[in-house]
Amino acid sequence: MLDIRQIRENPDRIKAAMKKRCLDLDTVVDDILKIDVRRRELSTKTDQMKSEQNSVSKKIPQMKKVGEDTAPVLAKMKELSAEISENAAKVSALEEQQKSLLLSLANMPDEDLAEGGKENNVAIRYFKEAPKFDFEPKNHVELCESLGLIDYERGAKLAGAGSWVYRGWGARLEWALLNFFIEEHIADGYEFVLPPHMLNYECGYTAGQFPKFGDEVYKIANPTSEVAKFMLPTAETALVNLHRDEILTLDELPRKYIAYTPCYRREAGSYRSEERGMIRGHQFNKVEMVQYTTEDGSDAAFEELVGKAERLVQKLGLHHRVSKLAAGDVSFSMARTYDIEVWIPSMGIYKEVSSASNAHDYQARRGNIRYRGEDKKLHFAHTLNASGLATSRVIPAIVEQYQNADGSVTVPEVLRKYLGIERIEATK
């Protein structure tokens, strides 16, 4: 959520920032300011009436003591009390209207981001050359089926399109990746967390997914409770709520967490042919990093998260690039995002395996997450996140980039200690 003071002081800057995101929210900003003026006027008037009420109330005992008639004063106080209550209700209603409009404003994109959508994303660096083959390479669907790694047909039978079953060496490869990621993060000083998969509304609200993107999650119907829950779309949604409504100390910051969870996502429309196999699914596994920092430590934390995610892909030996997203391609709650994208040879395109993002204080304002600074004042924390990594696109990249002419797949060196083999071959 944006600071109302930012909007009061420079509404044109807010409007320009939204346009940079390809959002025309001029009317929303204007409405917020109109409501704010009215709300502040009413609040001031109400405070004045309360002051008058208190002052007169103190005089009534003295009037009674000297025998003065208090009936007119009491009648006036009754009218004043009713007006105070009426104004308080109006202020409360205006606050709710203002809050609703504030929630419709995306985070302010960082000033150095390009304007517009994904067409203006910029690749800032590459790792290795794209693999070249002296044979006709297969796509990951063919490879995973021929090697018995993934059962797409039975996945669809169990859960519909966009689902799959890991089997045999495929299941072990998936588990090896998760272990590799977790061990790397723990070695770097991150605390390992296993959060609930079913979360309450406040989690989605703090993360910035609710109310605007409420239709993109799987909601849980509970006939015995009115408390609404949803399946987490990413572990970030849980981790960024760990310190909701808390005040952290400087000694506690930065806080660094990792979590492994399946992620559950509703995907609108049909699956495109270019996103066959595991490229896009309703459920996939991911290791997520989240940091809580001070404002001063925010930029360094972002660079650390990008570097950590990129290092994992480098250790796997996969050709990839790092892209700086344009303002319109940065997600609603974030001010800045770099994507780490692996090369999928059969598609001839790069696919994201990690998004590293900085929300600044946007999520912390929603979740009332604060820290006490050196000035002894309370400040909203900065929150950051990055996938470290999502496996559903790492496996397609591995099997395609590491495939051999005989249809086998070489196991990346860093995973061999988990699998105990150097090559995955078709089971006879």
C-alpha positions in Angstrom: 0.0 0.0 0.0 1.2 3.5 -0.8 1.7 6.1 1.8 -1.2 8.6 1.7 1.3 11.4 2.4 3.1 10.6 -0.9 -0.1 11.1 -2.8 -1.0 14.3 -1.0 2.5 15.8 -1.6 3.0 14.8 -5.2 -0.1 13.3 -6.9 1.3 13.9 -10.4 4.3 11.7 -9.5 2.0 8.9 -8.5 -0.1 9.3 -11.7 3.1 9.2 -13.8 4.4 6.1 -12.0 1.1 4.3 -12.7 1.2 5.2 -16.4 4.8 3.9 -16.5 3.2 0.6 -15.5 0.6 1.0 -18.3 -2.1 1.8 -15.7 -4.3 4.8 -16.1 -5.3 5.6 -12.5 -5.6 9.4 -12.6 -9.2 9.3 -11.5 -8.4 6.9 -8.6 -5.7 9.3 -7.4 -8.0 12.3 -7.7 -10.8 10.4 -5.8 -8.4 9.5 -3.0 -7.4 13.1 -2.6 -11.1 14.3 -2.6 -12.0 11.8 0.1 -8.9 12.6 2.0 -9.8 16.3 2.2 -13.4 15.6 3.3 -12.2 13.0 5.8 -9.6 15.4 7.4 -12.2 18.2 7.5 -14.7 16.0 9.3 -12.0 14.7 11.7 -11.0 18.2 12.6 -14.6 19.3 13.1 -15.2 16.2 15.3 -12.1 16.9 17.4 -13.3 20.5 18.0 -16.7 19.3 19.0 -15.2 16.7 21.4 -13.1 19.5 22.9 -16.1 21.6 23.4 -18.0 18.7 24.9 -15.2 18.1 27.4 -15.0 21.8 28.3 -18.7 22.1 28.9 -18.9 18.8 30.8 -16.4 20.2 33.4 -18.6 23.3 34.0 -21.9 21.4 34.6 -21.0 20.3 38.2 -20.2 24.0 39.0 -23.4 25.1 37.6 -25.4 22.7 39.7 -23.4 23.7 42.7 -24.5 27.4 42.4 -28.1 26.4 41.5 -28.0 27.3 37.8 -30.4 25.6 35.4 -28.4 22.9 33.5 -31.2 21.7 31.3 -30.4 23.8 28.3 -26.7 22.9 28.5 -27.5 19.2 28.8 -29.8 19.4 25.8 -27.1 21.0 23.8 -24.6 18.4 24.9 -27.0 15.7 23.8 -27.3 17.3 20.4 -23.5 17.6 20.3 -23.0 14.0 21.2 -25.3 12.8 18.5 -23.5 15.0 15.9 -20.1 13.6 17.1 -21.4 10.0 16.7 -22.8 10.9 13.2 -19.5 12.5 12.1 -17.5 9.6 13.5 -19.5 7.2 11.4 -19.0 9.4 8.3 -15.2 9.5 9.0 -15.2 5.7 9.3 -17.0 5.3 6.0 -14.7 7.7 4.3 -11.6 5.8 5.6 -13.0 2.6 4.2 -13.6 4.2 0.8 -10.1 5.7 0.9 -8.5 2.4 1.9 -10.3 0.6 -0.9 -9.0 3.0 -3.5 -5.5 2.9 -2.0 -5.5 -0.9 -2.5 -6.1 -0.4 -6.2 -2.8 1.4 -6.6 0.1 -0.7 -7.5 3.5 -0.2 -6.0 5.7 2.7 -7.3 8.2 1.3 -9.8 11.8 2.2 -9.3 12.8 5.3 -11.4 15.4 3.5 -13.4 13.0 1.0 -14.9 11.9 1.3 -18.5 8.4 2.3 -19.2 5.9 -0.1 -20.7 5.4 -3.9 -20.7 7.5 -7.0 -21.3 8.5 -5.9 -24.8 10.8 -3.4 -23.0 12.5 -5.9 -20.7 16.3 -5.8 -21.0 18.6 -8.8 -20.8 21.6 -7.5 -18.7 23.8 -10.6 -18.7 24.1 -14.2 -20.0 25.8 -17.3 -18.7 27.4 -19.8 -21.1 26.5 -20.4 -24.7 23.3 -22.1 -25.8 24.0 -25.8 -26.3 24.5 -27.0 -29.9 23.7 -30.6 -30.9 25.2 -32.7 -33.7 22.0 -34.8 -33.6 18.3 -34.1 -33.8 17.5 -33.0 -30.2 14.2 -34.0 -28.5 12.0 -31.7 -26.5 11.5 -32.3 -22.7 8.2 -34.0 -23.1 9.6 -36.7 -25.4 12.7 -37.1 -23.2 10.7 -37.3 -19.9 8.3 -39.8 -21.4 11.0 -42.0 -23.0 13.1 -42.0 -19.8 10.1 -42.6 -17.6 10.7 -39.4 -15.6 7.2 -37.8 -15.9 3.8 -39.4 -16.5 1.8 -36.7 -18.2 -1.1 -38.9 -19.2 -1.8 -40.2 -15.7 -1.2 -36.7 -14.2 -4.1 -35.4 -16.4 -6.2 -38.5 -15.4 -5.7 -37.6 -11.7 -6.0 -33.9 -11.8 -6.7 -32.6 -15.3 -4.7 -30.5 -17.8 -1.6 -28.8 -16.3 -0.8 -31.7 -14.0 1.8 -34.4 -14.0 3.3 -37.3 -12.0 7.0 -37.6 -11.2 8.1 -41.2 -11.4 11.3 -43.1 -10.8 14.4 -41.1 -11.6 12.1 -38.1 -12.4 10.9 -38.1 -8.8 14.5 -38.5 -7.5 15.7 -35.8 -9.8 13.0 -33.4 -8.5 14.0 -34.3 -4.9 17.7 -33.9 -5.6 17.1 -30.4 -6.9 15.1 -29.4 -3.9 17.8 -30.8 -1.6 20.5 -29.0 -3.5 18.7 -25.6 -3.3 17.9 -26.0 0.4 21.4 -26.9 1.3 22.9 -24.0 -0.6 20.5 -21.5 1.1 21.2 -22.9 4.6 24.9 -22.7 4.0 24.3 -19.0 3.2 22.7 -18.3 6.6 19.0 -18.6 5.6 16.5 -20.1 8.1 14.6 -23.1 6.7 10.8 -22.9 7.2 8.0 -25.2 6.3 4.9 -23.1 6.3 1.2 -24.1 6.1 -0.1 -24.6 2.6 -3.6 -23.2 3.5 -3.5 -19.6 4.5 -6.0 -17.0 5.8 -7.2 -13.9 3.9 -4.8 -11.6 5.8 -1.8 -13.4 4.3 -3.0 -12.7 0.7 -3.9 -9.1 1.7 -0.4 -8.4 3.2 1.4 -10.0 0.2 -0.7 -7.7 -2.2 -2.6 -10.5 -3.9 -5.9 -9.6 -2.3 -8.3 -8.2 -3.0 -7.3 -7.4 -6.6 -6.1 -10.9 -7.6 -8.4 -13.0 -5.4 -9.6 -15.0 -8.4 -6.1 -16.3 -9.2 -5.8 -18.6 -6.2 -7.6 -21.8 -5.2 -10.0 -21.0 -2.4 -10.9 -23.5 0.3 -14.5 -24.2 1.2 -15.0 -25.3 4.8 -18.6 -26.2 5.7 -17.8 -26.0 9.5 -16.2 -22.6 9.5 -16.8 -19.1 8.1 -13.1 -18.4 8.0 -12.0 -18.3 4.4 -8.7 -19.9 3.4 -6.8 -20.4 0.2 -3.9 -22.5 -1.1 -0.7 -20.6 -1.2 0.4 -19.6 -4.8 4.0 -19.2 -3.5 5.8 -19.5 -0.2 6.4 -15.8 -0.3 2.8 -15.3 0.6 3.4 -17.2 3.9 7.0 -15.9 4.6 6.1 -12.2 4.2 3.5 -12.7 6.9 5.7 -14.2 9.5 6.2 -10.9 11.2 2.8 -9.3 10.4 1.8 -6.9 13.2 5.2 -7.1 14.8 7.9 -4.6 15.6 11.4 -5.8 14.9 14.6 -4.6 16.3 17.6 -3.5 14.3 19.5 -6.5 15.8 17.0 -8.8 14.1 17.5 -7.4 10.7 18.0 -8.5 8.1 15.8 -11.6 8.6 16.5 -14.3 5.9 14.1 -17.2 5.3 13.8 -20.0 2.8 10.8 -22.3 2.4 10.0 -25.3 0.3 6.4 -25.7 -0.7 4.3 -26.8 -3.6 2.7 -23.8 -5.2 -0.9 -23.8 -6.4 -2.0 -21.5 -9.2 -5.1 -21.1 -11.2 -4.3 -20.5 -14.8 -6.9 -18.7 -17.0 -7.6 -20.0 -20.5 -6.2 -23.0 -22.3 -2.5 -24.1 -22.3 -0.6 -22.9 -25.3 1.4 -25.4 -27.3 4.6 -23.5 -26.4 3.9 -24.2 -22.8 3.5 -27.9 -23.0 4.7 -30.4 -20.5 5.9 -28.9 -17.2 6.4 -25.3 -18.4 3.1 -24.1 -16.9 1.0 -26.0 -14.3 -1.5 -25.7 -11.6 0.9 -27.2 -9.0 4.6 -27.1 -8.9 7.5 -27.2 -6.4 9.6 -24.2 -5.5 12.1 -23.1 -2.9 11.5 -19.4 -2.0 13.7 -16.8 -0.4 12.4 -13.9 1.6 14.2 -11.1 3.4 13.1 -8.4 5.8 15.4 -5.4 5.9 15.8 -1.8 6.8 15.3 0.8 4.1 19.1 1.3 4.0 19.7 -2.4 3.5 17.1 -2.9 0.9 19.2 -2.5 -2.3 22.0 -4.7 -1.0 19.5 -7.4 -0.1 18.1 -7.3 -3.6 21.5 -7.8 -5.2 22.2 -10.7 -2.9 18.9 -12.4 -3.8 19.5 -12.0 -7.5 23.1 -13.3 -7.1 22.0 -16.3 -5.1 19.3 -17.4 -7.6 21.6 -16.9 -10.5 24.4 -18.9 -8.7 22.1 -21.9 -8.4 21.5 -22.0 -12.2 25.2 -21.5 -12.8 26.1 -24.4 -10.6 23.6 -26.5 -12.6 25.6 -25.5 -15.7 22.5 -24.2 -17.5 22.6 -21.5 -20.2 20.5 -18.6 -19.0 20.1 -14.9 -18.9 19.2 -12.3 -16.3 16.6 -9.8 -17.4 15.6 -6.4 -15.9 11.8 -6.1 -16.1 10.1 -3.0 -17.4 7.8 -1.2 -15.1 4.6 -2.7 -16.7 5.9 -6.3 -16.3 6.8 -5.9 -12.6 4.1 -7.5 -10.5 1.6 -5.4 -8.7 3.2 -5.3 -5.2 6.8 -5.0 -6.4 8.9 -1.9 -7.2 11.7 -3.8 -9.0 12.1 -7.3 -10.5 15.0 -9.2 -12.2 14.1 -12.5 -13.8 16.6 -15.4 -14.1 15.5 -17.2 -17.3 16.8 -20.6 -18.6 17.1 -21.6 -22.2 14.6 -24.2 -23.5 16.3 -25.4 -26.7 13.2 -27.0 -28.3 11.2 -23.8 -27.9 14.0 -21.5 -28.8 13.0 -19.2 -25.9 14.0 -18.4 -22.3 11.7 -19.3 -19.5 11.8 -17.7 -16.0 12.9 -20.0 -13.1 13.3 -17.2 -10.6 11.9 -13.7 -10.1 13.8 -11.6 -7.6 11.8 -8.6 -6.4 11.9 -5.7 -4.0 8.6 -4.6 -2.6 10.2 -1.7 -0.6 7.7 -0.9 2.2 4.5 -1.7 0.2 3.8 -5.1 1.8 5.0 -4.0 5.2 2.4 -1.2 5.2 -0.3 -3.7 4.4 0.9 -6.1 7.1 2.0 -3.4 9.7 5.5 -4.8 9.8 7.8 -2.3 11.4 11.2 -1.9 13.0 12.6 0.6 15.5 15.5 2.5 13.9 18.5 4.1 15.4 16.4 7.3 15.7 14.2 5.3 18.1 11.3 5.9 15.7 9.2 3.2 14.0 9.7 2.6 10.3 8.1 0.2 7.9 10.4 -2.7 7.0 11.3 -3.5 3.4 10.5 -7.0 2.1 12.1 -8.8 -0.8 11.7 -12.2 -2.3 13.2 -14.5 -5.0 12.6 -18.1 -6.1 15.5 -20.3 -5.4 14.4 -22.1 -7.6 11.2 -23.3 -9.2 11.8 -26.9 -10.4 9.1 -27.2 -13.1 11.2 -25.3 -15.6 14.6 -26.3 -14.3 13.9 -30.0 -15.1 12.9 -29.2 -18.7 16.0 -27.1 -19.1 18.2 -29.9 -17.6 16.9 -32.7 -19.8 17.0 -30.6 -23.0 20.4 -29.0 -22.4 22.0 -32.1 -21.1 20.5 -34.6 -23.5 22.7 -37.1 -25.5 22.4 -38.6 -29.0 21.3 -42.0 -27.5 18.3 -40.4 -25.7 20.0 -40.4 -22.3 20.5 -37.3 -20.1 23.7 -36.4 -18.3 23.1 -35.5 -14.7 24.6 -32.1 -13.7 27.6 -32.7 -11.5 26.2 -30.9 -8.4 23.2 -33.4 -8.4 25.2 -36.6 -8.7 25.8 -37.0 -4.9 22.0 -37.1 -4.5 21.2 -39.5 -7.3 24.3 -41.7 -7.3 24.5 -41.8 -11.1 26.0 -39.7 -13.8 23.5 -40.4 -16.5 19.8 -41.2 -16.7 19.0 -43.8 -19.3 15.8 -45.4 -20.5 14.7 -48.4 -18.4 14.6 -51.6 -20.4 
